[in-house]
Amino acid sequence: MNGIEKITEKILGDAQAEAASILADAKKEADGIVASYQAEAAEKKQKMAEMAEIQAAEQERRIISSAELDARKAILARKQALIAKAFDATKKKITTMDEPSYIDFLCTLAAQSVLDGKEEVVLSAEDSQKFGQKVVDGANKILQQAGKVGELTLSGENRPIVGGLVLKGRDLEINCALDTVISLLKDDLSSEVAAALLN
């Protein structure tokens, strides 16, 4: 082997060693880059999974909340229907009482509702004709027994009411028509009626 061949071989060997070293470094750098991107991708994947889990939990919470609200609305509507039914039944019971019981009811209602005991008692045309004076006399008796003024009089006027009465004073009227009384009681007693019906 002559000197030129030795030099050429040396140069080729050095070049191959250098190339191998460069390739090893490049492979090492490429592996590092791939590992870095894999780690970044895994981190993004984890974050996306966490975000999806949070969104799914929030959506589930909203669905449950909406369902609970709908259930409360349905229960409230049912309660209100039951309460209305209870008060309607009360009204029917009063309007279908036997006559003596209904007269007693009207006498008590009038006596409990007076301001000065000198009002006119206004009834429906039918009630006034059938037993108007009995109501006035009975209410006056209740008032007098309680030591109050009992000077109620039967009005010649009638009202289109279904049960109950109206007390007409000089300056104001007290509406004790059955619909009005039940409506006022409904406002005051709805929670108690609901508790009684649903317990």
C-alpha positions as CSV (number, residue, x, y, z in Angstrom):
1,M,0.0,0.0,0.0
2,N,1.6,3.2,-1.1
3,G,1.4,6.5,0.8
4,I,-1.5,8.0,-1.2
5,E,-3.6,5.0,-0.5
6,K,-2.8,5.2,3.2
7,I,-3.7,8.9,3.2
8,T,-6.9,8.2,1.3
9,E,-7.8,5.3,3.6
10,K,-7.1,7.5,6.6
11,I,-9.3,10.3,5.2
12,L,-12.1,7.9,4.4
13,G,-11.9,6.3,7.8
14,D,-11.9,9.7,9.5
15,A,-14.8,10.8,7.3
16,Q,-16.8,7.6,8.1
17,A,-16.1,8.0,11.8
18,E,-17.1,11.7,11.6
19,A,-20.3,10.7,9.6
20,A,-21.1,8.0,12.1
21,S,-20.7,10.5,14.9
22,I,-22.8,13.1,13.1
23,L,-25.5,10.4,12.4
24,A,-25.4,9.3,16.1
25,D,-25.8,12.9,17.2
26,A,-28.6,13.6,14.7
27,K,-30.4,10.4,15.8
28,K,-30.0,11.4,19.4
29,E,-31.4,14.9,18.6
30,A,-34.2,13.4,16.5
31,D,-35.1,11.0,19.4
32,G,-35.1,13.9,21.8
33,I,-37.4,16.0,19.5
34,V,-39.8,13.0,19.0
35,A,-39.8,12.4,22.8
36,S,-40.5,16.1,23.4
37,Y,-43.4,16.1,20.9
38,Q,-44.7,12.8,22.4
39,A,-44.7,14.3,25.9
40,E,-46.4,17.5,24.6
41,A,-49.0,15.4,22.8
42,A,-49.6,13.3,25.9
43,E,-49.9,16.5,28.0
44,K,-52.4,18.0,25.5
45,K,-54.3,14.7,25.3
46,Q,-54.5,14.7,29.2
47,K,-55.7,18.3,29.2
48,M,-58.3,17.6,26.6
49,A,-59.5,14.5,28.5
50,E,-59.7,16.6,31.7
51,M,-61.5,19.4,29.9
52,A,-63.9,16.9,28.3
53,E,-64.5,15.4,31.8
54,I,-65.2,18.8,33.3
55,Q,-67.6,19.7,30.4
56,A,-69.3,16.3,30.7
57,A,-69.7,16.8,34.5
58,E,-71.1,20.4,33.9
59,Q,-73.5,19.1,31.3
60,E,-74.6,16.3,33.7
61,R,-75.1,18.9,36.5
62,R,-77.2,21.1,34.2
63,I,-79.3,18.2,33.1
64,I,-79.9,17.1,36.7
65,S,-80.7,20.6,37.8
66,S,-83.1,21.1,34.9
67,A,-84.8,17.7,35.7
68,E,-85.0,18.7,39.4
69,L,-86.6,22.1,38.5
70,D,-89.1,20.4,36.2
71,A,-89.9,17.9,39.0
72,R,-90.4,20.8,41.5
73,K,-92.7,22.6,39.0
74,A,-94.8,19.4,38.5
75,I,-95.1,18.8,42.2
76,L,-96.1,22.5,42.8
77,A,-98.7,22.3,40.0
78,R,-100.0,19.1,41.6
79,K,-100.1,20.7,45.0
80,Q,-101.9,23.7,43.6
81,A,-104.5,21.5,41.9
82,L,-105.1,19.6,45.1
83,I,-105.4,22.8,47.1
84,A,-107.9,24.2,44.5
85,K,-109.8,20.9,44.7
86,A,-110.0,21.1,48.5
87,F,-111.3,24.6,48.4
88,D,-113.8,23.8,45.7
89,A,-115.0,20.9,47.8
90,T,-115.4,23.3,50.8
91,K,-117.4,25.7,48.7
92,K,-119.6,22.8,47.4
93,K,-120.1,21.5,50.9
94,I,-121.3,25.0,52.1
95,T,-123.6,25.6,49.1
96,T,-125.2,22.1,49.5
97,M,-125.7,22.3,53.3
98,D,-129.2,21.7,54.6
99,E,-131.1,25.0,55.0
100,P,-130.9,25.3,58.8
101,S,-127.1,24.7,58.7
102,Y,-126.6,27.2,55.9
103,I,-128.7,29.9,57.7
104,D,-126.5,29.3,60.9
105,F,-123.4,29.7,58.7
106,L,-124.7,33.0,57.2
107,C,-125.7,34.3,60.7
108,T,-122.2,33.5,62.1
109,L,-120.5,35.0,59.0
110,A,-122.5,38.2,59.3
111,A,-122.0,38.6,63.0
112,Q,-118.2,38.0,62.7
113,S,-117.8,40.4,59.9
114,V,-119.7,43.5,61.1
115,L,-118.0,46.8,61.8
116,D,-120.6,48.6,63.8
117,G,-123.6,46.2,63.8
118,K,-125.8,48.6,61.9
119,E,-125.0,47.4,58.3
120,E,-127.5,46.2,55.7
121,V,-127.2,42.5,54.9
122,V,-127.2,42.0,51.1
123,L,-127.9,38.4,49.8
124,S,-128.5,36.7,46.5
125,A,-132.1,37.1,45.3
126,E,-132.8,33.5,46.1
127,D,-131.3,33.5,49.6
128,S,-132.9,36.8,50.4
129,Q,-136.4,35.6,49.4
130,K,-136.1,32.2,51.1
131,F,-134.5,33.1,54.5
132,G,-133.1,36.7,54.4
133,Q,-134.9,37.9,57.6
134,K,-133.9,34.7,59.5
135,V,-130.2,35.5,58.7
136,V,-130.6,39.1,59.9
137,D,-132.4,38.1,63.1
138,G,-129.9,35.3,63.9
139,A,-126.9,37.5,63.3
140,N,-128.4,40.3,65.5
141,K,-129.1,37.7,68.2
142,I,-125.4,36.5,68.1
143,L,-124.2,40.1,68.3
144,Q,-126.5,41.0,71.2
145,Q,-125.5,37.9,73.1
146,A,-121.9,39.0,72.7
147,G,-122.8,42.4,74.1
148,K,-122.4,44.2,70.8
149,V,-124.7,46.3,68.7
150,G,-127.1,44.1,66.8
151,E,-129.1,46.3,64.5
152,L,-128.5,44.7,61.1
153,T,-131.3,45.0,58.6
154,L,-132.1,43.1,55.4
155,S,-131.3,45.1,52.3
156,G,-133.8,45.4,49.5
157,E,-130.9,45.1,47.2
158,N,-129.6,41.8,45.9
159,R,-126.3,40.7,44.4
160,P,-125.4,38.0,41.9
161,I,-123.4,35.9,44.4
162,V,-123.3,32.2,44.9
163,G,-123.6,31.9,48.6
164,G,-122.4,34.2,51.4
165,L,-123.4,37.8,51.8
166,V,-122.3,41.4,51.6
167,L,-122.5,43.8,54.6
168,K,-123.3,47.3,53.3
169,G,-122.4,50.2,55.7
170,R,-122.7,53.9,55.2
171,D,-119.2,54.3,53.8
172,L,-118.0,50.9,52.8
173,E,-119.0,47.3,52.0
174,I,-117.6,44.1,53.5
175,N,-117.7,41.4,50.8
176,C,-118.4,38.1,52.5
177,A,-119.6,36.4,49.3
178,L,-118.5,32.8,49.4
179,D,-116.1,33.1,46.4
180,T,-114.4,36.0,48.1
181,V,-114.2,34.4,51.5
182,I,-112.8,31.2,50.0
183,S,-110.3,33.1,48.0
184,L,-109.0,34.9,51.1
185,L,-108.9,31.7,53.0
186,K,-107.0,30.1,50.2
187,D,-104.3,32.8,50.4
188,D,-104.1,32.4,54.2
189,L,-104.4,28.6,54.5
190,S,-102.8,27.2,51.3
191,S,-99.6,26.1,53.1
192,E,-101.6,24.4,55.9
193,V,-103.9,22.7,53.4
194,A,-101.0,21.5,51.4
195,A,-99.3,20.1,54.5
196,A,-102.6,18.3,55.5
197,L,-103.1,17.0,52.0
198,L,-99.6,15.8,51.3
199,N,-98.6,14.4,54.7
